[in-house]
Amino acid sequence: MCSKKKEPLGNGFTINVSDIHRFNTDTIILADFAMPKKHENVIDIGTGCGTMPLIWCREEAGKHITAVDIQ
């Protein structure tokens, strides 16, 4: 059984993480590097726990954000 908890992302955004679905500093850096412009449509394929799209939503970046994962 894996433990689950919520991690704060700021501005009222939280993300559910577990032993299987988690993120690290690299995810935060990549989300900032790949930050979409306000008029862009973006897709995160293999999003895992969805950290990058949630960070983009928190920053109100991107016109439309889609996150896809097989799980």
C-alpha positions in Angstrom: 0.0 0.0 0.0 1.5 3.4 -1.0 1.1 6.5 1.2 -0.6 9.5 -0.3 -0.3 13.2 0.6 -0.9 16.6 -0.8 2.0 18.9 -1.8 1.4 22.7 -2.2 2.3 24.3 -5.5 1.4 27.8 -4.4 -1.6 30.2 -5.1 -4.0 27.6 -3.7 -2.9 24.8 -6.0 -2.1 21.4 -4.5 -1.1 18.1 -6.0 -1.7 14.6 -4.8 1.6 12.6 -4.6 2.4 9.1 -3.6 5.3 6.7 -3.6 4.5 6.0 -7.3 3.5 9.5 -8.5 5.8 12.2 -7.3 7.9 15.1 -8.7 11.2 16.8 -7.9 13.0 20.1 -8.6 13.7 19.1 -12.2 10.0 19.1 -12.9 9.6 22.7 -11.5 12.6 23.9 -13.6 11.3 22.2 -16.8 7.8 23.7 -16.2 9.3 27.1 -16.0 11.5 26.5 -19.1 8.6 25.2 -21.2 6.1 27.8 -19.9 3.6 28.4 -22.7 2.6 31.8 -23.9 -1.0 33.0 -23.1 -2.2 32.3 -26.7 -0.7 28.8 -27.1 -2.4 25.5 -26.9 -0.2 22.9 -25.2 -0.3 19.2 -24.4 1.8 17.3 -21.8 2.0 13.7 -22.9 3.1 11.3 -20.1 2.2 13.9 -17.5 2.5 11.5 -14.5 0.9 13.3 -11.5 0.3 16.4 -13.7 2.7 18.8 -12.0 3.7 20.8 -15.1 0.2 21.5 -16.3 -0.9 22.5 -12.8 2.1 24.9 -12.6 1.1 26.4 -16.0 -2.5 26.8 -14.8 -1.3 28.4 -11.6 0.6 30.9 -13.7 -2.4 31.4 -16.1 -0.1 30.4 -19.0 -1.5 28.8 -22.2 -4.8 29.2 -23.9 -5.7 25.6 -23.5 -3.7 22.9 -21.6 -4.2 19.2 -22.1 -2.5 16.6 -19.8 -2.5 12.9 -20.8 -1.1 9.9 -19.0 -1.7 6.2 -19.6 -2.6 5.6 -15.9 
